[in-house]
Amino acid sequence: MRDERVEAKREAESLDEPAAEARELAERLGLAPYPVRYWVVDHDEMNELIAYGGFQRRYPHWRWGMNYERQRKKDRHGLGKAFEIVNNDDPSHAFLQESNSAADQKAVITHVEAHADFFANNRWFGLYADRGEGGPNAAARLERNADRIAAIADRSAVDRDEVERLIDAVSALEDTIDQHNPVDAARSVDEPGVAEDVNDPNEDPLAAIEDRIAELDLSEEVRRDVFDDEWLEARGEGVEPEEPRPDVLAFLRDYGKRYDPESGKAVDREPWETTVIDALREEAYYFAGQKSTKVLNEGWATYWESVMMGGEGFAGPDEFLTYADHMSRVLGSPGLNPYKLGFELWTHVELRAARRDVIDKLLRVEGVTPENFHSRIDLDEVAAALEPHPAIAGAGPATLDELSDLAADGDPRVDAEAVDRALSARGEELTGTEGGGETGPRTDPDIERYPWKLLTREGLAERHYVLSRPEHRGALRNVSRETLAERARYMFDVDRYATVDEALADVDRTAGWDRMLEVRESHNDVTFIDAFLTDEFVREGNYFTYEYSHATEQHHVASVDTDDVRKKLLLRFTNFGKPTIVVLDGNFRNRGELLLGHRYNGVALDEESAKATLERVFELWGRPVNLATIRVEYSEEAIRRAKRRGTEPGGEEVGVRFQYDGGEVTEHDLDPEIRERIAADEVDYDTKPDDWLA
C-alpha cells in the first residue's frame, strides 16, 4: 500500500538541493527574493489550493467548492495543469505538485525564486506589503479572517445565509477599490472599536461600542442619531464627496446601511457585517498587487527561469527536452498570454538598454557622428567584439586554468575564491588517485553541474549578453539616424575614445539587467506597456488589434498601428481590465441615494452584468442606488447603410442612468452635468500615485 506522506516527504527531500542551488544562482544573477518555503502537495491538494486562491485556509463560502470543481474538471480533461502556486508573502510560500517530473520541479523552483524577487521589490506589491515590522504576513492575515468569519457564521444569533449573502455582495465589488493607494488610505471613517474580538462566538459583538458610549448616558433615540449620518458629518466627512471616490467598497463600508424588508427602511448594520466587509476588502487589496502586475510578474519569472534552466543548464541534459516542452506550453498558450507578452517585453527592455549603452560608447569615438555612424562603424566587427570571452562563455572544469589566469589579474567577471577551491579540489583528486589514499571531503563547488559558481554577476551578464544572442545580433543595424541623433544630442562635455576597440572595452554588459531591475521596482502592467511597447516591438512581434464589425457581424483585424495596439492593451489591463467605477454622490437628489459613475473611456459596460452588480450594491447601501454610464447606440438605418458600403456604422453616445431600489432595475436619461463628469476626452489611465510622478 502506498503511503502518500512518505512519498511526499521523499519528493521534498529530493528538491532540497535544487531549491538551495536555485536561490544561490538567483542571488548571483542580481535578484533579491523573499525567503521561500516550499511545500510538496498531491494532485488533489493542488486543486484545493487553486480553488482557495493559493492559500490553505479561507473564509467559509460556497464559491470555493465551485472553484474546486471547475479546476478538477479542467485538470481531468487536460485544459489546465497546475505546475505551482506561489504567494506574495514574507516568507513566500510555494506549493509544488508531487507528480511533476524532475524537470518541471526545477522549472517551477527557478520560476518561484524570480516571483519572490518581484514580490519583495515591486512597489505595487509594497502598497500591501508595507505592514510594519511583521511584513505582509498574508497567510496569517487570511487565516485570521477565515477564523473571524467562521466564528460569526457559527453564532446562534446570526443567520448563516445572511453571512454568505453579504460575502456575495462584497465579492461582486472586490475590484472597486483604489488600487493605487495602501489599503487604509481611502478610509474616511475610523471604526469605533468594532469586533476585534469576533473570534469568540460567545461574546456580544455590540459590547465594544456599548462600553464606549455608555458613559455618555444617551437615550437609544439620541444614540442612534449621534452615531448615524450626523455623527459621520461631525467627524469631518460628509456623504457628498467633492471629488469622485475610487474606493467604492470603502465608501459603502463607511456610509452604507442594510435594507430591512420588514420596515421597508435602511437600518444600521450589525457590527459583524462591518467586520466581514473589512476582512474581504483587505483581501481585495492583497490580491490587487497580483492582478495589476500579471504581465510584468509572470514575464519576469519566465525570463529568469529561462536564464537559469536553459542558459545555465539547471535542466540537466536528460531533462532539457522535458523542460523545452514545458516552456513551449507556457509560452504557447492561446489568447492574450501574460507569460509570452511579459517575457517578450522584458527582453525588449533588456535589448534597448544594452543597445543604448553600446551606441553611446560608439558615438563618443573620434570622428563618429549620427550621419556617418553606419559607414564608419563596421558592425560585424562590433558584433564579434561583443561576443563573451571564451573562458567566460565555456566556464567549467575545462576552462579552470584560463579562469585562474583572469582571476589572478583581478578580473571582476570571475569568482576567484570558487576558482581556487575548484583548483585545490582538482589537485587533491589527482594526488589521491596517484597515492591510492583517501582524499577527504571534496571542497570544490560542483562546477560540472553548476559551472555558474565560477562566475560573478558580471561574468554571468557577459555570458548571457543580449546583443550576443543570435536573434539580436542585427539589433545595431536597425538603429535609425533619428535615434542616433537623439542620443548624440545629450552628449556634451564627454570623454572621447580614440578607437572603436577602446569604446567597446568600456561597454557595460550588465546594462540590460540593471535596467530591468530598475523597471521591476516601479511599474505595473499599465505603466510597463505604456512605456515599453514601442513601434519596433509591435512591428517585430507582429502585434495587431482586432474588433467586432457591426457591418459583417464578425471579428476582423482593425489596425497594426502601435498607438492602437498600445491603447487596446492598456484598456485590457487598466483597473484589472474591469470598468472603472467611482462614487459621485452619496446623497443623490437629496434623498440619501447613492450615485456611482462609470468612467467612460470609449468601452461600454456589459449592461447585464452592471445591473446584476447594482443589486449587490443595494445590499451594502440599503437605499436606492444609481449607476451613470454612456452607451453607444446604432440605428438600424446606420447598420443597414454600413453593410451596403462595407464600412462600420456611426454610433451615437447616449448617457444612461440605471436605478435599483429593491424591485426592478430601471433605466433613465442621464443629466448632462453628470454625463460630463464621467465622459473622458481621452483615456486617462491614472496609473501612478501622485508622489511617484515627481
C-alpha positions in Angstrom: 0.0 0.0 0.0 1.4 3.4 -1.0 1.9 5.8 1.9 1.3 9.2 0.4 3.0 11.0 3.3 6.2 9.0 2.8 6.1 9.7 -1.0 5.6 13.5 -0.4 8.5 13.5 2.1 10.8 11.7 -0.3 9.9 14.1 -3.1 10.5 17.1 -0.8 13.9 15.8 0.2 14.9 15.3 -3.4 14.1 19.0 -4.0 16.2 20.4 -1.1 19.3 20.7 -3.2 17.7 22.2 -6.4 15.9 24.8 -4.2 19.1 25.8 -2.4 21.1 26.0 -5.6 18.4 28.0 -7.4 18.4 30.5 -4.6 22.2 30.9 -4.8 22.0 31.3 -8.6 19.2 33.8 -8.4 21.1 35.9 -6.0 24.3 35.7 -8.1 22.2 37.0 -11.1 21.3 40.0 -9.0 17.9 39.1 -7.7 16.9 39.7 -4.1 14.0 37.4 -3.3 11.9 36.9 -0.2 12.8 33.7 1.6 10.7 30.8 0.1 9.2 27.9 1.9 8.5 25.0 -0.4 5.6 22.6 0.2 5.0 19.3 -1.8 1.4 18.6 -2.2 -0.5 15.9 -4.0 -2.8 16.3 -7.0 -6.0 16.9 -5.1 -4.4 19.3 -2.6 -3.1 21.4 -5.5 -6.6 21.7 -6.9 -7.8 22.7 -3.4 -5.1 25.4 -3.2 -6.1 26.7 -6.6 -9.7 26.8 -5.5 -8.7 28.8 -2.4 -6.7 31.4 -4.4 -3.4 29.9 -3.4 -4.0 29.6 0.4 -4.7 26.6 2.6 -7.5 28.3 4.5 -10.1 30.8 3.5 -13.4 32.0 5.0 -16.4 29.7 4.6 -18.3 30.3 1.3 -19.8 28.2 -1.5 -17.6 29.6 -4.2 -14.6 27.7 -3.1 -16.3 24.5 -3.8 -17.4 25.8 -7.2 -13.8 26.8 -7.9 -12.5 23.4 -6.9 -15.0 21.5 -9.1 -14.1 23.7 -12.1 -10.4 23.2 -11.6 -10.8 19.5 -11.1 -12.7 19.2 -14.4 -10.1 21.3 -16.2 -7.3 19.2 -14.9 -9.1 15.9 -15.7 -9.6 17.0 -19.4 -6.1 18.4 -19.8 -7.3 22.0 -20.0 -5.2 23.5 -17.2 -2.4 21.6 -15.5 -1.1 23.4 -12.4 2.7 23.3 -12.0 2.9 25.5 -8.9 1.3 28.1 -6.7 3.3 30.8 -5.0 2.1 33.5 -2.6 3.2 37.1 -2.2 4.4 36.9 1.4 7.5 37.2 3.5 8.5 34.4 3.5 6.8 33.4 0.3 5.1 30.0 0.2 5.3 27.8 -2.9 3.4 24.6 -3.5 4.8 22.0 -5.8 2.8 19.2 -7.2 4.3 15.8 -6.2 3.6 14.2 -9.5 5.6 16.7 -11.6 8.7 15.5 -13.4 12.1 16.5 -12.1 12.5 19.0 -15.0 9.1 20.5 -14.2 10.0 20.8 -10.5 13.3 22.6 -11.3 11.5 24.9 -13.7 8.9 25.7 -11.1 11.6 26.4 -8.4 13.5 28.8 -10.6 10.2 30.5 -11.7 9.2 30.8 -8.0 12.6 32.4 -7.0 12.0 35.1 -9.6 8.4 35.7 -8.4 9.7 36.0 -4.8 12.2 38.7 -6.0 9.3 40.6 -7.7 7.2 40.4 -4.6 10.0 41.7 -2.5 11.0 44.6 -4.7 8.0 45.8 -6.7 6.3 48.9 -5.1 2.8 47.9 -6.2 3.1 44.9 -4.1 4.6 47.2 -1.5 1.3 49.0 -1.2 0.0 46.0 0.7 3.3 44.6 2.0 4.3 47.7 4.0 2.6 46.4 7.1 5.2 47.2 9.7 8.0 45.0 11.1 6.0 41.8 10.6 5.8 42.4 6.8 2.8 41.4 4.8 2.2 38.1 6.7 -0.6 37.4 4.3 -1.1 33.8 5.2 -1.7 34.7 8.8 -4.0 37.6 7.9 -6.2 35.5 5.6 -6.3 32.7 8.2 -7.4 35.2 10.8 -10.1 36.5 8.5 -11.2 32.9 8.0 -11.5 32.3 11.7 -13.4 35.6 12.3 -15.9 35.0 9.6 -16.3 31.3 10.5 -16.9 32.4 14.2 -19.6 34.9 13.0 -21.3 32.3 10.9 -21.4 29.9 13.9 -23.3 32.3 16.2 -26.8 31.3 17.0 -28.0 34.9 16.6 -26.6 35.1 13.1 -28.2 33.6 10.0 -25.5 31.8 8.1 -27.3 32.5 4.8 -27.1 36.2 5.6 -23.3 35.9 6.1 -23.0 34.2 2.6 -25.3 36.8 1.1 -23.1 39.6 2.4 -19.9 37.8 1.2 -21.6 37.5 -2.3 -22.3 41.3 -2.3 -18.8 42.3 -1.3 -17.1 39.8 -3.6 -19.0 41.3 -6.5 -17.4 44.6 -5.7 -13.9 43.4 -4.8 -12.3 45.3 -7.8 -13.9 48.6 -6.9 -11.0 49.6 -4.7 -8.4 52.3 -5.0 -5.6 50.0 -6.3 -3.1 53.0 -6.3 -3.1 53.5 -2.6 -2.4 51.4 0.5 -5.4 49.5 2.0 -6.1 52.1 4.7 -5.6 55.2 2.7 -9.2 55.5 1.4 -11.0 55.0 4.7 -12.9 58.1 5.7 -14.3 57.0 9.0 -12.5 55.2 11.8 -14.3 52.2 13.2 -15.1 52.7 16.8 -13.6 49.6 18.2 -15.9 47.1 16.5 -15.5 43.3 16.6 -11.8 42.8 17.2 -13.0 40.0 19.5 -15.1 38.2 16.9 -13.1 35.0 17.2 -15.1 34.2 20.3 -18.7 33.3 19.2 -20.0 33.7 22.7 -19.1 37.3 23.1 -21.5 40.1 22.4 -20.4 41.9 19.2 -22.0 45.2 20.3 -20.1 45.2 23.6 -17.2 47.2 22.2 -19.5 50.0 21.1 -21.8 50.0 24.1 -18.9 50.2 26.5 -17.5 53.3 24.8 -20.8 55.2 24.6 -22.4 54.1 27.8 -20.7 56.8 29.8 -22.4 59.4 27.6 -25.8 58.5 29.2 -27.7 58.9 25.9 -31.1 57.6 25.2 -31.5 55.0 22.5 -33.0 57.5 20.1 -30.3 60.1 20.6 -27.6 57.4 20.5 -28.8 56.2 17.1 -29.0 59.8 15.8 -25.5 60.7 17.1 -23.9 57.6 15.6 -25.7 57.9 12.3 -25.3 60.5 9.5 -24.8 63.4 11.9 -22.1 61.5 13.7 -20.3 60.9 10.4 -20.5 64.6 9.4 -19.3 65.6 12.8 -16.1 63.7 12.1 -15.4 66.0 9.2 -16.6 63.9 6.3 -20.0 64.0 4.6 -21.5 61.7 2.2 -21.2 64.0 -0.8 -17.6 63.7 -1.9 -16.2 66.8 -3.6 -14.2 64.6 -6.0 -15.1 61.2 -7.3 -14.1 58.5 -4.8 -12.4 55.5 -6.5 -12.7 53.1 -3.5 -16.4 52.3 -3.8 -16.1 49.5 -1.3 -14.6 51.8 1.4 -17.4 54.3 0.8 -20.1 51.6 1.2 -18.3 50.3 4.3 -18.2 53.7 5.9 -21.6 55.1 4.9 -23.7 52.1 3.9 -26.6 50.6 5.8 -28.7 47.4 5.5 -32.2 47.3 4.0 -34.8 45.9 6.4 -37.6 44.3 4.3 -39.9 44.3 7.3 -39.8 48.0 7.9 -39.0 48.9 4.3 -36.3 51.2 5.5 -32.5 51.3 5.8 -31.2 50.4 9.2 -27.7 50.4 10.8 -25.6 47.3 10.1 -24.7 44.9 12.8 -21.0 45.1 13.8 -20.3 41.7 12.4 -21.4 42.9 9.0 -18.7 45.6 9.1 -16.2 43.1 10.2 -16.9 40.9 7.2 -16.7 43.9 4.8 -13.4 45.0 6.3 -11.9 41.5 6.1 -12.9 41.0 2.4 -11.8 44.5 1.5 -8.4 43.9 3.0 -8.1 40.7 1.0 -9.1 42.5 -2.2 -6.1 44.8 -1.6 -3.8 41.9 -1.1 -4.8 40.3 -4.5 -4.7 43.7 -6.2 -0.9 43.6 -6.5 -1.1 40.3 -8.4 -3.9 41.5 -10.7 -2.2 44.8 -11.6 1.2 43.1 -12.4 0.2 39.9 -14.1 2.1 40.5 -17.3 5.0 42.2 -15.5 5.3 39.5 -12.8 4.8 36.4 -15.0 7.1 37.8 -17.7 9.8 38.5 -15.1 9.6 35.0 -13.7 9.6 33.4 -17.1 12.6 35.4 -18.2 14.8 34.4 -15.2 13.5 30.8 -15.4 14.8 30.6 -19.0 18.2 32.1 -18.0 18.6 29.6 -15.2 17.1 26.5 -16.7 18.3 26.9 -20.3 21.1 29.3 -20.2 22.8 28.0 -17.1 21.9 24.3 -17.5 19.8 24.0 -14.4 17.9 21.5 -16.5 20.3 18.6 -16.9 21.0 17.0 -20.4 18.5 14.3 -19.7 15.8 16.9 -18.6 16.2 19.6 -21.2 13.7 18.2 -23.7 11.1 17.9 -21.0 11.9 21.5 -19.9 11.7 22.7 -23.5 8.2 21.1 -23.8 7.3 22.8 -20.5 8.3 26.2 -21.7 6.7 25.8 -25.1 3.4 25.1 -23.4 3.7 28.1 -21.1 4.6 30.5 -24.0 2.3 28.8 -26.5 -1.0 29.2 -24.6 -3.6 30.8 -26.8 -5.2 34.2 -26.4 -3.6 37.2 -24.6 -0.8 35.2 -22.9 0.7 37.2 -20.0 3.8 34.9 -19.9 4.6 35.4 -23.5 3.8 39.1 -23.7 5.7 39.8 -20.4 8.7 37.7 -21.5 9.0 39.5 -24.8 8.6 42.9 -23.2 11.3 42.2 -20.6 13.6 41.1 -23.4 12.8 44.3 -25.3 13.7 46.3 -22.2 17.0 44.5 -21.9 17.8 44.9 -25.5 17.1 48.6 -25.6 19.2 49.3 -22.6 22.2 47.3 -23.9 21.9 48.8 -27.3 21.8 52.3 -25.9 24.9 51.7 -23.9 26.8 50.5 -27.0 25.5 53.3 -29.1 26.5 55.9 -26.5 30.1 54.4 -26.4 30.4 54.3 -30.2 29.1 57.9 -30.7 32.0 59.0 -28.5 34.6 57.6 -30.9 36.6 60.4 -32.5 35.1 61.3 -35.9 31.9 59.2 -35.5 28.6 61.2 -35.9 25.0 60.1 -36.3 25.3 60.9 -40.0 28.3 58.6 -40.7 27.7 56.0 -38.0 26.7 53.2 -40.3 29.5 53.9 -42.8 32.3 54.5 -40.2 31.5 51.6 -37.9 32.0 48.0 -39.0 29.0 46.5 -37.2 30.3 42.9 -38.0 33.5 43.7 -36.1 31.4 45.2 -33.3 29.3 42.1 -33.1 32.4 39.9 -32.9 34.0 42.1 -30.2 30.8 41.9 -28.1 31.0 38.1 -28.0 31.8 36.8 -24.5 35.3 35.8 -23.6 35.8 32.1 -24.5 36.6 31.1 -20.9 33.6 33.0 -19.7 31.3 31.5 -22.3 32.5 28.0 -21.6 33.1 28.3 -17.8 33.5 24.9 -16.3 36.2 22.3 -15.5 37.8 22.6 -19.0 38.4 26.4 -18.5 39.7 26.4 -15.0 43.3 27.4 -15.9 42.1 30.2 -18.1 39.7 31.5 -15.4 42.5 31.2 -12.9 44.7 33.5 -15.1 41.8 36.0 -15.3 41.3 35.9 -11.6 45.0 36.5 -10.9 44.6 39.7 -12.9 41.7 40.8 -10.7 39.1 40.2 -13.4 35.7 41.1 -11.9 33.9 38.5 -14.0 35.5 35.6 -12.2 34.8 34.4 -8.7 38.4 34.0 -7.6 37.6 32.0 -4.4 35.4 29.5 -6.3 38.2 29.0 -8.9 40.8 28.5 -6.1 38.6 25.9 -4.4 38.0 24.1 -7.7 41.7 24.0 -8.5 42.5 22.7 -5.0 39.9 20.0 -5.3 41.3 19.0 -8.7 44.8 18.8 -7.2 43.7 16.8 -4.2 41.8 14.4 -6.5 44.9 13.9 -8.7 47.1 13.3 -5.6 44.7 10.9 -4.1 44.5 8.9 -7.3 48.2 8.6 -7.6 48.7 7.7 -3.9 45.8 5.4 -3.7 44.7 7.0 -0.4 41.7 8.9 0.9 41.5 12.5 -0.3 39.0 13.7 2.4 35.8 15.5 1.6 35.6 17.5 -1.6 35.7 21.3 -1.1 35.0 22.4 -4.6 31.8 23.8 -5.8 30.2 21.2 -8.1 31.4 23.1 -11.2 30.5 20.3 -13.5 26.8 20.5 -12.6 26.8 24.2 -11.6 29.6 26.0 -13.6 28.0 29.3 -12.9 29.6 29.2 -9.5 32.9 30.1 -11.1 31.5 33.5 -12.3 30.3 36.7 -10.7 27.2 38.6 -11.8 29.4 40.5 -14.3 30.6 37.2 -15.7 27.1 35.8 -16.0 25.9 39.0 -17.6 28.6 38.7 -20.3 27.7 35.1 -20.8 24.1 36.0 -21.4 24.7 39.3 -23.1 21.6 40.1 -25.1 23.4 41.6 -28.2 25.4 38.3 -28.5 22.4 36.1 -28.8 21.8 35.0 -32.4 18.4 36.5 -32.6 19.6 40.0 -31.6 23.0 40.3 -33.4 21.5 42.5 -36.0 19.9 44.9 -33.5 22.6 47.6 -34.0 21.9 47.7 -37.8 18.3 48.6 -37.2 19.1 51.8 -35.3 17.8 54.8 -37.2 19.7 58.0 -37.8 17.0 59.8 -35.8 17.7 57.6 -32.8 21.4 58.2 -33.1 20.9 61.9 -33.4 18.7 61.9 -30.3 21.4 60.1 -28.3 24.1 62.4 -29.6 22.0 65.4 -28.5 22.7 64.6 -24.9 26.5 64.3 -25.2 28.2 67.5 -24.3 31.5 67.5 -22.4 32.2 63.8 -22.5 35.4 61.8 -22.8 36.2 60.6 -26.3 37.6 57.3 -27.5 40.4 57.2 -30.0 39.3 53.9 -31.5 36.2 51.7 -31.6 38.1 49.0 -29.7 38.6 51.4 -26.8 34.9 52.3 -26.8 33.8 48.6 -26.8 36.2 47.8 -24.0 34.0 50.1 -21.8 30.7 48.5 -22.7 28.7 47.6 -19.6 27.4 44.0 -20.1 25.2 44.4 -17.1 23.3 47.5 -18.5 20.4 45.4 -19.7 19.9 43.6 -16.4 20.4 46.8 -14.4 17.7 48.5 -16.3 15.4 45.5 -15.8 15.9 45.7 -12.0 15.1 49.4 -12.1 11.9 48.8 -14.1 10.7 46.0 -11.9 10.7 48.3 -8.9 8.2 50.9 -10.0 6.0 49.6 -12.8 2.7 47.8 -13.1 1.2 46.3 -16.2 -0.3 49.5 -17.5 2.8 51.7 -17.0 5.0 48.9 -18.3 3.1 48.5 -21.5 2.7 52.3 -21.9 6.4 52.8 -21.5 7.9 49.9 -23.5 5.5 48.9 -26.2 7.4 50.6 -28.9 7.0 50.7 -32.7 9.9 48.3 -33.0 8.3 45.8 -30.6 4.9 45.9 -32.3 6.5 45.6 -35.8 8.8 42.7 -34.9 6.3 40.9 -32.8 3.5 41.2 -35.5 1.1 42.6 -33.0 -2.3 44.0 -34.2 -5.7 44.9 -32.9 -9.0 43.3 -33.9 -12.6 44.2 -33.2 -16.1 43.2 -33.9 -17.7 44.6 -37.0 -21.4 45.5 -36.8 -21.5 45.5 -40.6 -20.1 42.0 -41.2 -21.0 40.6 -37.7 -17.6 39.1 -37.5 -14.2 40.0 -35.9 -11.5 41.4 -38.1 -8.1 42.9 -37.9 -8.6 46.6 -37.2 -5.0 48.1 -37.0 -1.3 47.4 -36.8 -0.6 50.9 -35.6 1.5 51.0 -32.4 -0.8 53.6 -30.7 -3.8 51.5 -31.4 -2.2 48.3 -30.2 -1.0 50.1 -27.1 -4.4 51.6 -26.3 -6.1 48.3 -26.8 -3.7 46.6 -24.4 -3.9 49.4 -21.8 -7.7 49.2 -21.8 -7.3 45.5 -21.2 -5.2 46.0 -18.1 -6.4 49.3 -16.6 -8.3 48.6 -13.4 -7.7 44.8 -13.8 -9.5 45.0 -17.1 -12.7 45.9 -15.3 -14.8 49.1 -15.8 -13.6 51.9 -13.5 -16.5 52.8 -11.2 -16.4 55.8 -8.8 -18.7 57.3 -6.2 -20.1 60.6 -7.5 -22.7 61.3 -4.7 -23.8 59.7 -1.5 -26.9 61.9 -1.2 -28.1 61.9 -4.8 -31.2 64.1 -5.4 -31.0 64.9 -1.7 -32.7 61.5 -1.0 -29.8 59.6 0.5 -29.4 57.7 -2.7 -26.0 56.5 -4.0 -24.8 57.6 -7.4 -22.0 55.7 -9.0 -20.3 56.8 -12.2 -18.7 54.6 -14.9 -15.6 56.5 -16.1 -16.3 56.0 -19.8 -13.2 55.7 -21.9 -14.8 54.5 -25.1 -15.5 51.0 -23.9 -19.1 50.4 -23.0 -20.3 48.4 -19.9 -21.7 44.9 -20.1 -25.1 46.2 -19.0 -26.5 42.9 -17.8 -23.5 42.4 -15.5 -23.8 46.0 -14.4 -27.4 45.7 -13.5 -26.7 42.5 -11.5 -23.9 44.2 -9.7 -26.1 47.2 -8.9 -28.4 44.8 -7.0 -25.4 43.8 -4.9 -24.5 47.4 -4.2 -28.1 47.9 -2.9 -27.4 45.3 -0.3 -24.4 47.3 1.0 -26.1 50.7 0.8 -29.6 49.9 2.0 -31.2 52.7 -0.1 -31.7 53.2 -3.8 -28.6 53.1 -5.9 -27.8 54.6 -9.3 -25.2 54.0 -12.0 -24.4 56.6 -14.6 -22.8 55.4 -17.8 -22.5 56.1 -21.5 -23.5 53.6 -24.2 -23.1 53.7 -28.0 -26.4 53.2 -29.9 -26.6 52.2 -33.5 -29.7 52.8 -35.5 -31.0 50.1 -37.9 -30.6 52.5 -40.8 -27.0 53.2 -39.9 -26.2 49.5 -39.7 -28.0 48.8 -43.0 -26.2 51.6 -44.8 -22.8 50.4 -43.4 -23.4 46.9 -44.6 -24.1 48.2 -48.1 -20.9 50.3 -48.1 -18.7 47.8 -46.4 -17.9 50.2 -43.6 -18.6 50.5 -39.9 -21.7 52.2 -38.8 -21.5 55.5 -36.9 -23.0 55.2 -33.4 -24.3 57.8 -31.1 -23.1 58.1 -27.5 -26.0 58.3 -25.1 -26.0 59.0 -21.4 -27.9 56.4 -19.3 -28.7 56.1 -15.6 -29.7 52.8 -14.1 -31.5 52.7 -10.8 -32.3 49.9 -8.4 -34.4 50.3 -5.3 -35.0 46.7 -4.4 -37.5 45.9 -7.2 -36.5 46.0 -10.8 -33.6 47.9 -12.4 -35.0 50.9 -14.3 -33.4 53.0 -17.0 -33.4 56.8 -17.1 -31.9 59.6 -19.2 -28.7 60.9 -17.7 -28.4 64.6 -16.7 -25.9 66.4 -19.0 -23.9 67.6 -16.0 -23.4 64.1 -14.7 -22.6 62.9 -18.2 -19.8 65.5 -18.5 -18.4 64.3 -15.2 -17.9 60.7 -16.4 -17.0 61.2 -20.1 -13.3 61.3 -20.9 -11.9 63.4 -23.7 -9.0 60.9 -23.9 -8.2 57.8 -22.0 -6.8 58.6 -18.6 -5.2 55.5 -17.2 -4.4 57.1 -13.8 -1.7 54.6 -13.1 0.6 56.0 -10.5 0.3 57.6 -7.1 1.0 61.3 -7.2 4.2 61.1 -5.2 5.7 58.7 -7.8 5.2 61.2 -10.6 7.5 63.7 -9.0 
